[in-house]
Amino acid sequence: MTKITVNGREIDADPKKPLIAACHENGIDVPMYCYHPGLRPVGSCRICQVEVKQGDAPARVVASCRTPVAEGMIVNTDSPKAHDVRRECLEFLLKNHPLDCPICDKAGECDLQDYSFAEGQTKGRTHEPRRKLEKRKSLGDVIVLDEERCILCSRCVRFFEDVTKKPQLTVADLGSRSVISTFLDKPLKGNYQGNIADICPVGALTLKRFRFQARVWNLSKHLSTCAECSRGCSVTAEVLRGGDTKRFRPRFNPKVNQWWMCDTGRFAFAHVNAADRAVALRRTADGLEACDLDAALSAAASALRGKSNVAVVLSPFATNEEAAAAKALAARLGAKTCFVSPAPNALKDDFLHTGDPCPNRRGLTDLGFAGLAAAEVAGAIAGAGAVVLAGERVVELLGAERVAALTGTRVVLFDTHCVDAAALDACIGVPVHVEKDGHWTNVEGHLGRLTIARGAPRGVRALDENLKRLSELVSPAGAKA
């Protein structure tokens, strides 16, 4: 490590990283537009300039993203000269930037807004009209480009060059006519397009599916883990006023996904925002009827009590905590265990997506649950005395028709939605993954955290709590397992 002094404080700096990284890693704020820690630095925006003194040479203002650290370097990020240069950069950037903050999706999380306010850049010295460029240019099925808002930081260009290794964007034309463009105006392709909207520091690149859906200050953001493959990318789940989940965005995790995520996980809203959620139902002479949770659990216990040849089948979305509770229930029932394992899909790539749609395959396997295809699960539970199906989307993955075809078997279901099956004795609602605490273990053994981004429907309780309660009802404490 290299010793440098920043704002009067001596810090350790990694000589392999630029000066701006040393500042950020030590809690010292330096503004940036073109710099991103996951991309190669180019020094095009110049907003990151700081005052640096080395040896006997006079202090000078330099772009910190392109300046290597050196032993004994003295840095001042808050000097009047540094702020003056930043204001000049902002004045230049704002010369042609449109005044459409009130309708911009980026408003509230825009670096241009934040730095203009922080630096006090309120005046412009030119009188020429702003340049007119294309406002709503489609770049494919994911991204819309507003050319007038673009500050040509080139982050989006470098993302495809440096990260996916498949260049698709370039800075076209020269001088004041320069714009971001795809090659030959072909639409963007691939499963990682949404990342360029994340890294765009202004509102030039926006997501078609999020466009005008919410103001970011009305979104509550919570730590979560992507549910769409066994990579388990770290994400934030962003919920609009306690209602629908509006965004999944990548959260930095150096061991799993760094700053990125795929578009499949980014737009996985259909299940978490589905309506008509199950709460508690039990079988009566007139069919399934709604009841309170205790009554549904009692009906479930009655269906399981005293049965031989019992099976407990989990969803691959079950957390480690839910799986542990299911394992304890299975031990008390003397039941066989497994989880539904869908076939690999065609989304596997050499970057993040594993092609395995089971987010907790590793965690369930480590706890002793075997992964079986839906047809194999159906064969394993055919003729069973009783079956517990547990976890979000377990019926969807197993197949509603397979559950409906069960005869002579008592079925207890814990799922987000009910299924009309003659064998079903009780259905108890469960939270989806944005409504619960817990952990998934990804394909490489890293734990992914789930936190409660919004409340579950009224009356729905955590699955592991219900499984523990069912275990107590089936076999009271002190009884022989």
C-alpha positions as CSV (number, residue, x, y, z in Angstrom):
1,M,0.0,0.0,0.0
2,T,1.1,3.6,-0.7
3,K,0.8,6.3,2.0
4,I,-0.8,9.6,0.8
5,T,-2.4,12.5,2.6
6,V,-5.9,13.6,1.7
7,N,-7.5,16.6,3.3
8,G,-4.9,16.5,6.0
9,R,-5.4,12.8,6.8
10,E,-2.9,10.1,6.0
11,I,-4.5,7.1,4.3
12,D,-3.4,3.9,2.6
13,A,-3.9,3.7,-1.1
14,D,-3.8,0.8,-3.5
15,P,-1.1,1.7,-6.1
16,K,-3.0,-0.4,-8.7
17,K,-6.1,1.9,-8.5
18,P,-6.5,5.6,-9.4
19,L,-6.5,8.4,-6.9
20,I,-10.3,8.7,-7.0
21,A,-10.6,5.1,-5.8
22,A,-8.3,5.8,-2.8
23,C,-10.6,8.7,-1.9
24,H,-13.8,6.8,-2.1
25,E,-12.5,3.7,-0.3
26,N,-11.6,6.0,2.6
27,G,-14.9,7.8,2.8
28,I,-13.8,10.9,1.0
29,D,-16.3,12.2,-1.5
30,V,-15.1,13.1,-5.0
31,P,-17.7,13.7,-7.7
32,M,-17.7,11.6,-10.9
33,Y,-19.6,11.1,-14.1
34,C,-17.5,9.1,-16.5
35,Y,-15.6,7.1,-13.8
36,H,-17.1,3.9,-12.6
37,P,-15.1,1.4,-10.5
38,G,-16.1,-1.5,-12.8
39,L,-15.0,0.2,-16.0
40,R,-11.7,1.4,-17.3
41,P,-11.2,5.2,-16.6
42,V,-11.1,7.6,-19.5
43,G,-11.1,11.1,-17.8
44,S,-13.6,12.6,-20.3
45,C,-16.0,14.5,-17.9
46,R,-13.3,16.2,-15.7
47,I,-15.7,16.6,-12.8
48,C,-13.4,14.5,-10.5
49,Q,-10.6,17.1,-10.4
50,V,-8.8,17.6,-7.2
51,E,-5.7,19.6,-6.1
52,V,-2.5,17.6,-5.8
53,K,1.0,18.5,-4.6
54,Q,3.9,16.2,-5.1
55,G,7.4,17.0,-3.9
56,D,8.6,20.5,-4.5
57,A,6.4,21.0,-7.6
58,P,3.6,23.6,-7.1
59,A,0.1,22.2,-6.5
60,R,-2.0,21.6,-9.6
61,V,-5.5,20.5,-10.3
62,V,-5.8,17.0,-11.9
63,A,-8.5,14.5,-12.9
64,S,-8.3,12.0,-10.0
65,C,-9.7,9.1,-12.1
66,R,-6.6,9.2,-14.4
67,T,-4.0,10.0,-11.7
68,P,-2.1,7.2,-10.1
69,V,-1.2,7.5,-6.4
70,A,2.4,8.1,-5.4
71,E,4.1,7.9,-2.1
72,G,3.9,11.2,-0.2
73,M,1.2,12.7,-2.5
74,I,-0.7,15.5,-0.8
75,V,-4.3,15.8,-2.0
76,N,-7.0,18.5,-1.3
77,T,-10.4,17.6,-2.6
78,D,-12.1,20.7,-1.2
79,S,-9.7,23.4,-2.3
80,P,-11.2,26.6,-3.9
81,K,-9.3,25.7,-7.2
82,A,-10.9,22.2,-7.3
83,H,-14.3,23.6,-6.8
84,D,-13.8,26.3,-9.4
85,V,-12.8,23.8,-12.0
86,R,-15.8,21.5,-11.1
87,R,-18.2,24.4,-11.5
88,E,-16.7,25.2,-14.9
89,C,-17.2,21.6,-16.0
90,L,-20.8,21.7,-14.7
91,E,-21.4,24.9,-16.6
92,F,-20.2,23.3,-19.8
93,L,-22.3,20.1,-19.2
94,L,-25.4,22.1,-18.4
95,K,-25.1,24.3,-21.5
96,N,-27.1,21.8,-23.6
97,H,-28.8,19.8,-20.9
98,P,-32.6,20.1,-21.2
99,L,-34.6,21.5,-18.3
100,D,-36.9,18.5,-18.0
101,C,-36.1,17.3,-14.5
102,P,-39.8,17.3,-13.5
103,I,-40.6,14.5,-16.0
104,C,-37.2,12.6,-15.9
105,D,-37.1,9.1,-14.4
106,K,-33.7,9.9,-13.0
107,A,-34.9,12.9,-10.9
108,G,-34.1,12.2,-7.2
109,E,-31.1,10.0,-8.0
110,C,-29.4,12.1,-10.7
111,D,-25.7,12.9,-10.2
112,L,-26.1,16.0,-12.4
113,Q,-28.7,17.4,-10.0
114,D,-26.7,16.5,-6.9
115,Y,-23.4,17.9,-8.0
116,S,-24.9,21.1,-9.4
117,F,-26.5,21.7,-6.0
118,A,-23.4,20.7,-4.1
119,E,-21.1,22.9,-6.2
120,G,-23.5,25.8,-6.3
121,Q,-23.5,26.0,-10.1
122,T,-26.5,28.2,-10.8
123,K,-25.5,30.5,-13.7
124,G,-24.5,30.1,-17.3
125,R,-22.7,32.6,-19.4
126,T,-23.9,31.7,-22.9
127,H,-27.0,32.8,-24.7
128,E,-27.1,30.4,-27.6
129,P,-30.1,28.0,-27.7
130,R,-29.7,24.4,-26.6
131,R,-29.0,21.9,-29.3
132,K,-32.0,19.9,-30.5
133,L,-31.5,16.1,-30.6
134,E,-33.8,13.0,-30.5
135,K,-35.7,12.8,-27.3
136,R,-37.1,9.2,-27.3
137,K,-34.8,7.0,-29.3
138,S,-35.5,3.3,-28.9
139,L,-32.3,1.3,-28.5
140,G,-34.1,-2.1,-28.5
141,D,-36.6,-3.8,-26.3
142,V,-35.1,-2.6,-23.0
143,I,-33.6,0.9,-23.3
144,V,-34.8,4.4,-24.4
145,L,-32.2,7.0,-25.2
146,D,-32.8,10.7,-24.7
147,E,-29.9,12.2,-26.7
148,E,-30.4,15.7,-25.3
149,R,-29.8,14.6,-21.7
150,C,-26.7,12.6,-22.6
151,I,-23.4,14.1,-21.3
152,L,-21.2,11.7,-23.3
153,C,-19.6,10.1,-20.3
154,S,-19.3,6.9,-22.4
155,R,-20.0,4.6,-19.4
156,C,-22.6,2.7,-21.6
157,V,-20.1,2.2,-24.4
158,R,-17.4,0.9,-22.0
159,F,-19.9,-1.5,-20.3
160,F,-20.4,-3.5,-23.5
161,E,-16.7,-3.3,-24.3
162,D,-15.2,-4.0,-20.8
163,V,-17.9,-6.1,-19.1
164,T,-19.9,-8.2,-21.6
165,K,-17.0,-8.1,-24.1
166,K,-19.5,-7.6,-26.9
167,P,-19.4,-4.0,-28.0
168,Q,-22.7,-2.6,-29.2
169,L,-22.5,1.2,-28.6
170,T,-20.2,3.9,-29.8
171,V,-19.8,7.7,-29.7
172,A,-20.8,8.7,-33.2
173,D,-20.0,11.9,-35.1
174,L,-17.7,14.7,-34.0
175,G,-17.7,17.7,-31.7
176,S,-21.0,19.2,-30.8
177,R,-22.8,16.6,-33.1
178,S,-21.5,13.7,-31.0
179,V,-24.2,11.2,-29.8
180,I,-24.3,7.7,-28.4
181,S,-25.4,5.3,-31.1
182,T,-25.6,1.6,-31.8
183,F,-23.6,0.2,-34.7
184,L,-25.5,0.8,-37.9
185,D,-28.5,1.7,-35.7
186,K,-29.2,-1.9,-34.9
187,P,-31.1,-2.6,-31.7
188,L,-29.2,-3.7,-28.6
189,K,-29.2,-7.4,-27.9
190,G,-28.4,-9.6,-24.9
191,N,-29.5,-10.2,-21.4
192,Y,-27.6,-7.4,-19.7
193,Q,-28.9,-4.2,-21.4
194,G,-30.5,-2.8,-18.3
195,N,-27.2,-2.3,-16.6
196,I,-26.5,0.7,-18.8
197,A,-29.5,2.5,-17.3
198,D,-28.1,1.8,-13.8
199,I,-24.7,3.3,-14.6
200,C,-26.0,6.3,-16.6
201,P,-25.3,9.2,-14.3
202,V,-28.1,11.3,-15.8
203,G,-31.5,10.5,-17.3
204,A,-30.2,9.8,-20.8
205,L,-30.8,6.0,-20.7
206,T,-34.0,4.8,-19.1
207,L,-35.7,1.4,-18.8
208,K,-38.8,1.1,-21.0
209,R,-40.6,-1.0,-18.4
210,F,-39.9,1.4,-15.6
211,R,-40.4,4.6,-17.6
212,F,-42.9,6.9,-15.8
213,Q,-43.9,4.1,-13.3
214,A,-42.7,5.7,-10.1
215,R,-40.8,8.6,-8.5
216,V,-37.7,7.2,-6.9
217,W,-38.3,9.0,-3.6
218,N,-41.6,7.1,-3.3
219,L,-39.7,3.7,-3.5
220,S,-38.5,1.9,-0.4
221,K,-35.3,0.0,-1.1
222,H,-34.4,-3.2,0.7
223,L,-31.5,-5.7,0.5
224,S,-32.5,-8.9,-1.4
225,T,-31.2,-11.6,-3.7
226,C,-32.2,-12.4,-7.2
227,A,-34.5,-15.4,-7.6
228,E,-34.1,-16.2,-11.2
229,C,-31.1,-18.5,-11.2
230,S,-28.6,-20.2,-8.9
231,R,-26.1,-17.3,-9.2
232,G,-28.1,-15.4,-6.5
233,C,-27.0,-11.9,-7.5
234,S,-27.2,-9.4,-4.7
235,V,-30.0,-6.9,-5.5
236,T,-32.2,-4.2,-4.0
237,A,-36.0,-4.8,-4.2
238,E,-37.7,-1.4,-4.6
239,V,-41.3,-1.2,-3.6
240,L,-43.7,1.7,-4.4
241,R,-45.5,2.8,-1.2
242,G,-45.7,-0.7,0.2
243,G,-47.5,-2.0,-2.9
244,D,-46.0,-3.4,-6.1
245,T,-42.4,-4.1,-6.6
246,K,-41.2,-1.7,-9.3
247,R,-37.5,-2.4,-9.6
248,F,-34.9,-4.9,-9.0
249,R,-31.4,-3.4,-9.2
250,P,-28.0,-4.9,-8.7
251,R,-26.3,-4.3,-5.4
252,F,-22.5,-4.5,-5.3
253,N,-21.1,-7.9,-4.2
254,P,-17.5,-8.5,-5.2
255,K,-17.9,-12.3,-4.7
256,V,-21.0,-12.9,-6.7
257,N,-22.2,-10.3,-9.3
258,Q,-20.0,-7.2,-8.6
259,W,-22.2,-4.2,-9.9
260,W,-24.3,-6.1,-12.4
261,M,-27.3,-8.3,-13.0
262,C,-29.2,-9.8,-16.0
263,D,-32.4,-8.5,-17.4
264,T,-34.2,-11.7,-16.6
265,G,-33.8,-11.0,-12.9
266,R,-34.3,-7.3,-13.3
267,F,-37.8,-7.6,-14.7
268,A,-39.0,-10.6,-12.7
269,F,-42.1,-8.9,-11.4
270,A,-44.9,-11.1,-12.6
271,H,-44.9,-13.5,-9.7
272,V,-44.1,-11.1,-6.8
273,N,-46.9,-8.7,-7.9
274,A,-49.5,-11.4,-8.7
275,A,-53.0,-10.8,-7.3
276,D,-55.4,-13.3,-5.6
277,R,-53.0,-14.5,-3.0
278,A,-54.0,-17.5,-0.8
279,V,-54.2,-16.9,2.9
280,A,-55.9,-19.9,4.6
281,L,-58.4,-22.5,3.3
282,R,-59.5,-25.9,4.5
283,R,-61.6,-28.7,3.1
284,T,-65.2,-29.0,4.2
285,A,-68.2,-30.9,2.9
286,D,-68.9,-28.0,0.6
287,G,-65.4,-27.8,-0.7
288,L,-62.5,-25.5,0.1
289,E,-63.5,-22.5,2.2
290,A,-61.6,-19.6,3.7
291,C,-60.8,-19.9,7.4
292,D,-58.4,-18.5,9.9
293,L,-54.8,-19.7,10.0
294,D,-55.2,-21.8,13.2
295,A,-58.1,-23.7,11.6
296,A,-56.2,-24.3,8.4
297,L,-53.2,-25.6,10.4
298,S,-55.4,-27.9,12.4
299,A,-56.9,-29.3,9.2
300,A,-53.4,-29.8,7.9
301,A,-52.4,-31.7,11.1
302,S,-55.5,-33.9,10.9
303,A,-54.7,-34.8,7.3
304,L,-51.1,-35.8,8.2
305,R,-51.5,-37.3,11.7
306,G,-51.1,-41.1,11.7
307,K,-50.3,-41.4,8.0
308,S,-47.6,-43.7,6.7
309,N,-45.6,-43.1,3.5
310,V,-45.5,-39.4,3.8
311,A,-43.5,-37.0,1.6
312,V,-42.4,-33.4,2.1
313,V,-41.8,-31.6,-1.2
314,L,-40.2,-28.2,-1.2
315,S,-40.0,-25.4,-3.7
316,P,-36.5,-24.5,-4.9
317,F,-37.4,-21.0,-3.7
318,A,-37.5,-22.2,-0.1
319,T,-34.9,-20.5,2.1
320,N,-32.4,-22.3,4.2
321,E,-34.5,-21.5,7.3
322,E,-37.6,-22.8,5.7
323,A,-35.8,-25.9,4.6
324,A,-34.6,-26.6,8.1
325,A,-38.1,-26.3,9.4
326,A,-39.4,-28.6,6.7
327,K,-36.6,-31.1,7.5
328,A,-37.6,-31.1,11.2
329,L,-41.3,-31.7,10.2
330,A,-40.3,-34.5,7.9
331,A,-38.3,-36.1,10.7
332,R,-41.3,-35.9,13.0
333,L,-43.5,-37.5,10.3
334,G,-41.0,-40.0,9.2
335,A,-41.4,-38.6,5.7
336,K,-39.3,-38.6,2.6
337,T,-38.0,-35.3,1.3
338,C,-37.1,-33.7,-2.0
339,F,-37.5,-30.4,-3.9
340,V,-38.9,-29.7,-7.3
341,S,-36.0,-29.1,-9.7
342,P,-37.0,-27.5,-13.1
343,A,-34.8,-28.3,-16.1
344,P,-32.0,-25.9,-17.0
345,N,-33.1,-23.1,-19.4
346,A,-31.4,-21.6,-22.4
347,L,-30.3,-18.4,-20.6
348,K,-26.9,-19.8,-19.4
349,D,-24.0,-17.6,-20.4
350,D,-20.3,-17.1,-19.5
351,F,-21.0,-14.0,-17.4
352,L,-23.6,-14.3,-14.6
353,H,-26.7,-16.4,-15.5
354,T,-26.2,-20.1,-14.7
355,G,-29.2,-21.4,-16.6
356,D,-30.4,-23.1,-13.4
357,P,-33.8,-21.7,-12.3
358,C,-33.4,-22.9,-8.7
359,P,-32.1,-20.0,-6.6
360,N,-31.4,-22.2,-3.5
361,R,-30.4,-25.5,-5.1
362,R,-27.1,-25.5,-3.2
363,G,-28.7,-24.7,0.2
364,L,-31.4,-27.4,-0.2
365,T,-28.9,-30.0,-1.3
366,D,-26.6,-29.2,1.6
367,L,-29.6,-29.8,3.9
368,G,-30.2,-33.2,2.4
369,F,-33.0,-32.5,0.0
370,A,-32.7,-34.2,-3.4
371,G,-33.6,-32.3,-6.5
372,L,-36.1,-34.1,-8.7
373,A,-37.8,-33.1,-11.9
374,A,-41.5,-32.5,-11.8
375,A,-42.4,-35.8,-13.4
376,E,-40.0,-37.6,-10.9
377,V,-41.7,-35.9,-8.0
378,A,-45.1,-36.9,-9.3
379,G,-43.9,-40.5,-9.5
380,A,-42.4,-40.4,-6.0
381,I,-45.6,-39.1,-4.3
382,A,-48.1,-41.2,-6.3
383,G,-49.7,-43.5,-3.8
384,A,-48.3,-41.7,-0.8
385,G,-50.5,-41.5,2.3
386,A,-50.0,-37.8,2.6
387,V,-47.9,-35.1,1.0
388,V,-46.8,-31.6,2.2
389,L,-46.1,-29.3,-0.7
390,A,-44.3,-26.2,0.6
391,G,-42.9,-23.0,-0.8
392,E,-43.7,-20.3,-3.3
393,R,-44.5,-21.5,-6.8
394,V,-44.3,-25.2,-5.7
395,V,-47.6,-26.0,-7.5
396,E,-46.6,-24.0,-10.6
397,L,-43.3,-25.9,-10.9
398,L,-44.7,-29.3,-10.1
399,G,-47.7,-28.7,-12.4
400,A,-51.3,-28.1,-11.2
401,E,-52.5,-31.0,-13.3
402,R,-50.2,-33.4,-11.4
403,V,-51.5,-32.2,-8.1
404,A,-55.1,-32.4,-9.3
405,A,-54.4,-36.0,-10.5
406,L,-53.5,-37.3,-7.1
407,T,-55.9,-39.8,-5.7
408,G,-56.0,-41.5,-2.4
409,T,-53.4,-39.0,-1.1
410,R,-54.0,-36.3,1.5
411,V,-52.4,-33.0,0.4
412,V,-51.3,-30.1,2.5
413,L,-50.2,-27.1,0.5
414,F,-48.2,-24.0,1.5
415,D,-48.0,-21.7,-1.5
416,T,-48.8,-18.2,-2.6
417,H,-51.8,-19.4,-4.6
418,C,-54.3,-22.2,-4.2
419,V,-55.1,-25.0,-6.6
420,D,-58.4,-26.7,-7.0
421,A,-57.6,-30.4,-6.3
422,A,-59.8,-33.0,-4.8
423,A,-56.9,-34.3,-2.7
424,L,-56.2,-30.9,-1.1
425,D,-57.2,-30.8,2.6
426,A,-55.7,-27.4,3.5
427,C,-54.0,-24.5,1.7
428,I,-51.9,-22.0,3.7
429,G,-50.5,-18.9,2.1
430,V,-46.8,-18.1,2.2
431,P,-44.8,-14.9,1.6
432,V,-43.0,-14.4,-1.7
433,H,-39.3,-13.8,-1.5
434,V,-39.6,-10.0,-1.2
435,E,-41.8,-10.5,1.8
436,K,-39.6,-12.6,4.0
437,D,-36.3,-12.8,5.9
438,G,-33.9,-15.6,5.2
439,H,-31.0,-16.9,3.2
440,W,-30.3,-18.7,-0.1
441,T,-27.0,-20.4,-0.8
442,N,-25.8,-19.7,-4.3
443,V,-24.1,-22.1,-6.7
444,E,-20.6,-21.2,-5.3
445,G,-21.6,-21.5,-1.7
446,H,-22.1,-17.8,-0.9
447,L,-25.1,-16.8,1.3
448,G,-27.6,-14.4,-0.3
449,R,-29.7,-12.4,2.1
450,L,-33.4,-11.8,1.8
451,T,-35.1,-9.0,3.8
452,I,-38.7,-7.9,4.0
453,A,-39.3,-5.3,1.3
454,R,-43.0,-5.2,1.9
455,G,-45.5,-6.8,4.2
456,A,-47.2,-10.1,3.2
457,P,-51.0,-10.1,2.7
458,R,-52.9,-9.9,6.0
459,G,-53.1,-13.3,7.7
460,V,-50.0,-14.7,5.9
461,R,-47.3,-15.8,8.2
462,A,-43.7,-16.9,7.5
463,L,-43.5,-20.4,6.1
464,D,-40.9,-21.7,8.6
465,E,-43.1,-20.5,11.5
466,N,-46.1,-22.4,10.1
467,L,-44.1,-25.5,9.5
468,K,-42.8,-25.4,13.1
469,R,-46.4,-25.0,14.3
470,L,-47.6,-27.8,12.1
471,S,-44.9,-30.0,13.5
472,E,-46.1,-29.3,17.0
473,L,-49.7,-30.1,16.1
474,V,-48.9,-33.3,14.3
475,S,-46.8,-34.6,17.1
476,P,-47.1,-32.7,20.4
477,A,-43.9,-32.1,22.4
478,G,-42.9,-35.2,24.3
479,A,-44.4,-37.6,21.8
480,K,-42.2,-40.1,20.0
481,A,-41.1,-38.8,16.6
